[in-house]
Amino acid sequence: MEQLRKVTQDRPDKHDFYMWSVMRRISIYVTWLSVRTPVTPNQITLLSLLAGLAGAAFFASSDPLYWLAGWLVVNIHLILDQVDGEVARWKKMTTKFGYFFDEVTHPIVNTALFVAAAMGLYAMSGDAQMLVVGLTLVFSASVLRMAGVYSDYASKNMYKLETRKLGAPKSWVARIAGVPFGLGGYFHVLSLAALLDVLFIAPVVNVGITISSSREIFFLAMAAAVPLFCVKKIFRLRKTLKDSRL
């Protein structure tokens, strides 16, 4: 097991606390079983995608308990998302297509999650504006993802810049606070809102959109926050590449 960890998990990007400190501790056992079968990394990636879409489908319900069930299923998606790369490294089956396939599953699952959540909130409130908010989130998250992918590609391939290796935050508060901004972190926020809706009854507030649940509050907050992260990402990219030339 230690050798398996060393070969498949010894990477420098351990800044995503949830993925590296929680999911990786679980995924290694699934990997241990998977490497003893003829299953390929791309097949595991496909299973991961299907699990992510299945988990997202639960968020289309107006019942907060379904959202919590969706959180569990999306976690299976995240575990398998680690397993495919670990199996590829152990079996020496890493390929450019495999990397692309793995990367493209993330925006697909995030898009499905936002669309499903918007549908769930629309089913609960009957307010069509929630669908508009959902489309805003899809667009903003897509731009954020594209900016991140371009930043990595431009830095490493076009401009040959040295990329900064991030270490794990020393503070546990910083690690936990960073979870929503990690891989697939959006669904944690929506699931927390669903848990609050199970435990408490939110007051009805009308601010152009009638808000009667924690899920609506969190959803609107995300719709406002993600575009700001897009702007921050683009300005950071501009600062990184401003002195570079093709």
N, C-alpha and C positions, 0 to 999 in steps of 0.2 A: 504493500500500500504506500509506503514512504517513497519507493522508487517511482510508482505511478504518479504520486503528487509532484515529485521533482521534475519528471519529464513533461507532465501535462499542465501543471499549474504554476510553474516557476516563471512568472512574468512580472514586469515592473509596474503595471498600471493597477495597483491595488487601492486606488483612491475611492472606488465605488464600494462603500462599506457593506451595503446589503448584498451585492452580488458576490463580493470576495469573502466576506466574513460569515455569510449565512448560506447563500445558494451554493457556493463552492464546497462547503463542508458536506452538503447533501449530494451534490452532483458526482463527487468522486466515487461514491458507492455504486451509483448507476453506471458510471464509466467502467468500474471494475467488472461489472456484469456484462456490459456491452462489448468490451474488447474480447470476450470469450465467445462471441457469436459472430456470424458473417455479416452482421448489419454494417452498413456504410455510414460515414458522417453525413452525407447528403440525405440519406433516408431518415436519420435522426433529426436533421434540420426540417424536413418536411413534417415529421411528427410534431416538432416544436411549433411550426406555423399553424398546424391544425389545432393544437391545444390552445394557442393564443387566440385564434378565431372563435373557438368554442367558449373560452373564458369570456371574451368580449361579448358574446351573444347574451350572456346572463345579464349584462348591464342594460339590455333593451327592455327589461321588465321595470315596472314602477315599484315593485316590492324591494325594499332595501336588503332583505335577507338573500334575495337572488344576487344582488351586487356582492355580498360577502362570499357567496358560493363562487361567483366569478373570480373573486380575488384568489381563492384557493386554486382554481383551474389555471389562471394566468401564472401562478407560481410554478405549476408544472411546466408551462411553456418556458419560463426563465431557467428552470433546472435543465431542461433538454437543450436550451440555448447554450449552456455551458458544456454539456456532455458532447455535443457534436464536435466542438473544437478539441476537446480533450481526447476523444477517440481518434480524431484525425492526426493529432500529434503523436499519439502512442503507436498507431498503425502506420505512421509516415504516409498518410494519404491526403496531406494538405494540398489544395489546388486553388488557383485563382477563381475558378467558377464557384468552388465551395465557399470561399470567402465572400464573393459577391452574393451568393444565395443566402448566406447567413445574414449579411448586412441588410438585404432588401426585406427580410421578414420583419424587421423592427418597425419601419414606417407603416407596413401593411397592418400589423397588429395594433399599433397606436391609432391609426386611422379608423379601424374597425371599432376600437374602444370608444373613441370620441363620438362616432356616429351612433353607436348603440346607446351610449349614455344620454345623448341628446334625444333619442327616440324614447328612452325610458322616462326622462323628465317631461317630455311632451305628453306621453301617455298618462302621467300622473297629474300634470297641471292643465293640460289642454292648451297651453300657450305656445303658439307656433314660433315665437321668438327664440325659444330654446333650440329649435332646429338651426336657426341662423347663428346662434352662439356656437353650436357644435361645428358648423362649417368654418367659422372663424378660427376655432381651435385647430381644426384639421389643416387649414392653410398655414397658420402660424407655426405649428409643429413641423410641417413639411419644410418650410423655409429654414427653420432652426436646424433641422437635420441636414438639409442640403449645404448650409453654411459650414456645419461641422465636418461633413465629408470633404467638401472642397478645401477647407483649411488643412486637413490632414494630407490630402493629395498634393496641394500646391506646395506645402512646406517640405514634404519628403521627395517629391518627384520633379516638380517644375523648378523650384528654387533651391533645392538641396539644403534647406535650413536645418539647423539642429533643433530637434523637438525636445521640450522640457518634460522630463519624466516626473510624474506626480507621485508622491508617497502618500500613505494613509494619514489622514488627519490625526493629530495626537489626542485631541479632546474627543471624548465620547459624545458630548453634546454636538460638536461639529460633524461627527460621523453620522449620527442619527438625523440631524437637520439636513444633511446632504442627500439622504435617501430619495426624496421626491425628485431630485435632479439627476439621478443616476439612470441606468438603462431600464426603461419601462417604469420609471418612478411615478408617472402620472396616475397609474391605477391605484397606487397606495393612497393618494390624496382622495380619490373618489370613494375608495373603500372605507377610509376613515370617516368620511361624510355619511356613508351608509350606516356605519356603526353608531354614529351620533343620532341618526334618525331612528334607529332601533331603541336607543336608550332614552332619548329626549324628544319632546315635541317642540319644534322651532316656531317662534311667533310669526304671524303673517305680516309681511312688509310689502308695500307697493312703492317701487322706485321706477316706474315705467314698465317693469316686469314684476308681476306678483310673485313674491318669494315666500314659500311656506315650508321649506325643508332645508336642512343643512346641505343636502346634495346640490340644491340650486345655488346656495350661497358659494360653495366651493367651486362649482362649475363656472359661475360668473367670474369669480376671482381668478381662476385659471385662464379664462378667456382674456382677462385684462393683463395678467402677468406674462404669459408666453410671448406676446408681441414685444414686450420690453426686453425679454431675454434674447429675442431675435436681433433687436437693435444693438444690445450689448455685444452679442457674438460677432456681428458685422463690423462694429467699431474695433473690437479686439483683433479681428482678422486684418482690417485695414492697417492697424498699428504694426502687426507682425510682418506684413508684406510691403509696407510703404517704401522701404529702401531697396527692394529687390527688383531685378530686371530679368527678363527672359534671355 
